[in-house]
Amino acid sequence: MKKPAIPIILNDFEKQEKEVSFNLGMPGLRIQYFRGPVWGKTNEQLRKQIVEGNNPVNGKPVMKEMVELLTKPLTADEQKTGAVKQDLGPATYTGTPDELQRLFRDKRYTDFLPIILPTEEKVAAMLAQTSHDPDEVLGRMNPGSEAGEAWTYTVKTAAINAVMAGAEPEYFPVILALGSTGMTSVNVSDNGFMAGAVINGRIRDEIGLNYEEGAVGPYALANTAIGRAWSLLSINGGNCGKVGTTYMGTIGNPMNLINIIIAENEEKSPFKPLAVRRGFKPGENVVTLFMGWGVLSAKNWAATVWGPNMDYPGIIKEIYNTQDAHLFGTCAILSPPIANYVRDAGYDTVDKFTEWVTGLKPGAKPPAGGPADINMGVRKAGGTFSVIVTGGSNNNYFNMGGMVPAQSVQIDKWR
């Protein structure tokens, strides 16, 4: 169009936008920075802080600088082209265990916790659990922004990160199933989105997943290591989790560390397993990925008031009505006692309960303005309300929050 133009960006994204410029081949791109955030402010605040304010990066008056950026001829440096060249680094590293731990940490190959060093022997043991070729491209991942290029990664990449996470070899098919979706566990968004996965089928007992007390916590090696392997694969295979460029969570989300890996307590649930409700056969080994804000104890909501007679279905419906349905809807993680309360109240299937909670017929689309497909590596399938049954039967507790199911993947095809 041959008309001068400049992007106008919050100064908090300076590092990220410089990387975007490099990725687009314009390292000298002129960018005007201003103080943010913008939304939630009055016109008067915007006028004083931005229009009449200074660039927080260099201290120059914003409007005066914008005129200069739009009118001054480009310098020789600004006219240069080029892009960031990604370097995979050497195939192997040598050093003492302490030196290698420090090296992996300093190069940001870790989540800053100690790792199991990925020796050739340990990686080979992991690869022995799958019939797929080590050099097969497993997936392609992007943190959710132009700030991070989409990277491809192989089965061997997943094996290396699985070893680093402390996973046992028998967990590897589950980790491959997660990686095959291309869905990151660490999204770039400044909302600090979390990720989770629900596992159904015989594999729960085969690899020692916990679905009793502490089911959504780090109280079994399988749950913990699988979630951590997903995060490390997102960092090292998917270019995710780099603060200031590919991770911008304003406050962050503690669930980003190992995510939430849930095995459904199918034996104590009065409902069909989640995977069966999503079209798979009973007993089939399936992992369903979730994304959202996260979940909290239902006691966090005012609707949960202890008393001699508890209307748990009514409490769940009231909490659902307080949730933001426009992005992730509502997810209820019910302990078996709460699930049985729901069943005994007359809702003997999740479909019946969902219809009562949401007012929508099974398969019906949400009303206008409701949840829509979102471009964050998530292909949404389902309505605005999800039910997962897991945990112990020692008390009447449950969690609720914003999580939406994305893809469901068969695990056994990765054996």
N, C-alpha and C positions, 0 to 999 in steps of 0.2 A: 504493500500500500504506500510505501515511501513516506510515511508520516512518523514523526518521532513519538515514541511511547516508552514508558517506564513502568515496571511493576511497583506497587505500593504495598509494603509488607510490614507486619509487626516486627519490631526489633528482636523479639524472642526467637524468631525464625531465621536470623542472620546466617548462622552456620549451615542450617538446612538449605536455605536458598542459594548459597554459594555452591553447595554440592549439586543442587539442581542445575545451576548454570553450567557447571562443568559437564554434567551428564548430557546436557543438551548441546554441548560444543560451543558455549558462549561464556568462557571464563571471565571476560571483562564486562559482562552485562551490568548496566547501570540499574541500581535498585534504590528506591527511596524508602527509608525506614521511619516508622513512627511508633509512638507509645500505644500500647494496647492494654487490655482488650477493648474492643469498640462497643460491642453490644452491651446493653444494660446501662448505658450512660445517656444523660440528657443532651439535647442539642447544645446547651451552654457549656457543658463539660467537654464535649467533643470540640467545640470551637476553641476553648482555652488550651486544651491538652494537645490537640493535633494541629488545627488550622493555624493557631497562633503559637504553637509550641515549637520545641526544638527536636531535631533528630537525636534520639537517645544514643546512637552509635558514635556520632562525631560532634554533637552539640550545635550544629548549624540550624538556623530557622528553617522549618519544614517547607514553607511556601516559597521562600527565596531560593532554597536549594533545588526545589522541583523545577522552577523556571530555568535555572542554570543547566540542570540535567537534560532538559528538553531542548535547549537552544545552543549549548556549546558543542563545537565539533568533537567527534570522537578522537581520543588520543590513539597513538599507535598500539599501546598495550590493550586498550579497550576493543580494538579491531581484531585482535588475535583470536584464533579459534583453537579448539582442543577439547579433550574430554579426559575424565579420570580413567586411568588404566588400572584395572583390577589385577592383583597379583595373588595367585594361589599360594605362593611361598613354596618352600622345599617340601618334598614328599615325606621326609623324615627329619626328626630333630634328635640331637644327642646332648647328653649332659647328665648330671646327677638328678635324682628325683626332685630335690628341692629346687634346683635350677630350672627344671622343666615345669614344675608347678608355677614358678614365678613367670617364666616365659609365656605360658599359656594365658595366665592372668593378665600380664601386661599387654599382650597382643589382642586382648578382649575375645579370646576363644572360649571363655567361661562365663558363668553367672556370678563370678567372684567367690564362689565356694570352692573348696578343694575338689579335684577331680580324680578319677581313676585314670592313670596315664594309658593312652591307647597304644599299647605295644602291638607289634604285628601278630603275635600269638593270640592276644585277646580279641583283636579284630577278626582274625580268622575263625575263632570259636563262635563269634557272633554270626559271621557269614555262613557258617555251617548249618544254621537254623533255617535257611531259605534256599529254595531251588533257583532263585533269580540270580542272574549274573551280577557280580560286584560293580561292573561298569554300566549297568543298565540305568538310564535316567529315571529316577524315582518320581521327581516332581519339579515344579517351578513355583517359586514363591516370591512375593513382594510384600514389604511391610505395610503397604496400603497408601503409598505416596510416590510421586515422581522423585522425591528426595532419595529414594532407594531403588536402584535397578532391580529388576526381577532376575533372580539367580536360579539356575538349575542345579540339581544335586543328584548324586547317584546312590545306589544301594550301599556302596562302600562308605560314602559320606555319612549315611544314617548309622552304619555299624560303628564308625569311629565315635560319633556323638553318643550312641547308646552305651559304649564302653565308658566314655567319660562321665556319663550320668550315673554309673554304678549299676546298670541293668544286668540282669542275668541273661544268658543267651536265649533261654526259652521265652523271654519277653519280646524278642526281636520281631516276630511277625506282627504283633500289635503296633510296634513303633513304625514298621514299614507301612502298615495300613494308614496310620495317622499321616505319615509323610507323603503318601501317595496322593492325598487330597490337594496339596498345595496351600492348605489353610494354615496361616501363621498362628502361633500361640501368643505372639507379642506384636500387637498392632501399633502402628505409628500414632494413632489418634491421641490428641491431647485429653480425651475423655478417660484414657487409661483402661481401655477395654480388657476383659479377661477372656480366657478360653477354658473349655472343659471337654470331657468326653465321657460317655456312658458305655460300658462294656457288658454285653450279654452273651450267654452261651456257656458251654462246658468249660471253656478256657479259663473261666473265673477261678475254678478250683485247680485246674491243671498248673497254673502259674502262681497260685497263692494270693490272688487279689482279695482284699478285705471288703466284705459287704455287711459286716456286723458293726459293733460299737466303733465309733471313730471313722466311719466309712468315707467321709469326705475330707479326712485329715491325713497327715503324713504318718500313718500308723501301720503301714505295711510296705515292705520294700518294693513290691510290684507296683502298687499305686504311685508311690513316690518317684521311683526311678523312671517309669514310663512317662510321667508328666514332665520330669526334668529333661529326659531325652528329647521330648518334643520341643522344649524351650531351647535347648542347645542346638538342635537341628535348625530351628528358626533363626538363631543368631549366626551360626556358621554356614548353613546351607542356604538361608533365605535372606541374608542381609538385614536382619531385624535387630531391634533392641539396642541400637547405638544412641545414647542420650544426646539430644541436640540435633540429630539428623533423622534417624529412622525410628526414634522413640521420643515422643513429646508429651507423655502423660503429665498433666499439670501437677497433680499430687502423686499420681502413680497408683498402682493397684497391687497389694501384697500377693494376690492370686497369680500374678505374672511369674512368680518364682518357679513353682512346680505345677501350676494350673490345678484344675480339679479333675481327678480321674476317679470315676465312680463305677463300681460294679453293682448292678442291681441285685437286691436281695430277692431273687425270683422265688425262692422256696417259701418265704414268709409273706410274699405279696399276694393280695386277693385279686390282683389284676394281671392281665397278660403282660409279659415283658415289653419294654419299649421297642425292641427290635421287631418283635412279632406284630406290634401295632403299626410298625412302619413297613410291613410287608414281607418280613423274613420268616423262615420256618422256626418252630420251637426247637431250642437247643442249638441253633446255628450261631457260630461265633461271629459277632458283629460289634463294631465300634461306631457310635454316633457322636459326631463332633458338635459342640455348642459354642456360642459366643455371646457376650453380653456385658452387663455392668457387674454382675456377681450376685451372690446370695448372702443372706443374713439369717440369724435365728428369727423365727416368726414372732418371738416375744418383742422384737424391735418395733413392731407396729402396735399402735394403740388398740387395734381391733382385738388383740390377744389379751384378754383380761381373765386371770385365773378365777375360777369359781367352782362350786360343787357340781354344776352341770355344764359341760362344755359343748358348744355347738361348733365343732371343728369345721364342718363343711361351710357353715355360715361365716366363720372367721376367714377361711381361705378365700371365699367369694369377696368379702369386704376388702381384704388386702389386694386381691386382683383389681378391684375397682379403684384403688389408689395408685396403681402402677402406670408407668408411661408405656402405652400400647403402641406408640408410633415407630419404635425401632426394634426392641427385643421382646416385647410382650412380657409374660410372666411365667416363671418356672417354679413349680412346687416340688421340693425334695422331701418326701414324706417318709417318716419311720413306719415300720409295719403296723404299730398300734394305731397311728393316725389314718393310715390307708384303710384299716379295718373299720374304724369309726365311719369313714366315708362310705364304705361298702354297706355297713349296717344301717346307714341312713337312707338306703334305697338306691344308691348309685353303684350298681354292681359291675359297671364297666367304666373305663376312663372316658369313653365317648359320651356316656350319659352325664357323667360329672362335668365334663367340659362344656356340654351344651347348657347345663344349668348355670355354671359359673359365668360363662361368656355371653349367653343368650344367642349363640350361633349354632345352627345345625351342623353335624359332622360334615366336613368338606366344604362348608360355606366360606366364602371370602369375607374377610373383615370389612366393616363399613368404610366408606371413603375417608381418607386421612389416617387409616390404620396402618399396620405394618406393611412394608413393601420390601421387595428385594433390595439388598444393600450391597454396594460395591466394595466389599472389604474381604474378599476371598470367601464370602459366605454365599452359598446358594440355599436360600431358605426353603424349607419344606415343612408345611404344617401351619397351624393357626396361631392364635395369640396366647395359648395356654398349654404348658407341657407338664406332665406328671412323671416323676421318677420315684421309685420306692427302694430305699436302702437303709442300712443302719440296724441298730439293735432294737430290742423290745423292752428295754429296762425302764422307759418312761415315755411320756406323750410329748415328744418334741419334734419339730420339723423346721425346715428352712424355706424361705421364699425370696425371690428377687427377679432380676431381668436377665434371662438367658433364652436364646432361641436355638432350636436344632438346625444344623446345616446338613452336611452329608452323612450318610450311613455307608459303611464299607465292610465287606466281608473280609474277615481276618485270614481265613484258611488259604485263600489264593496267594498269600504271601509266605506260606510255609515253604 
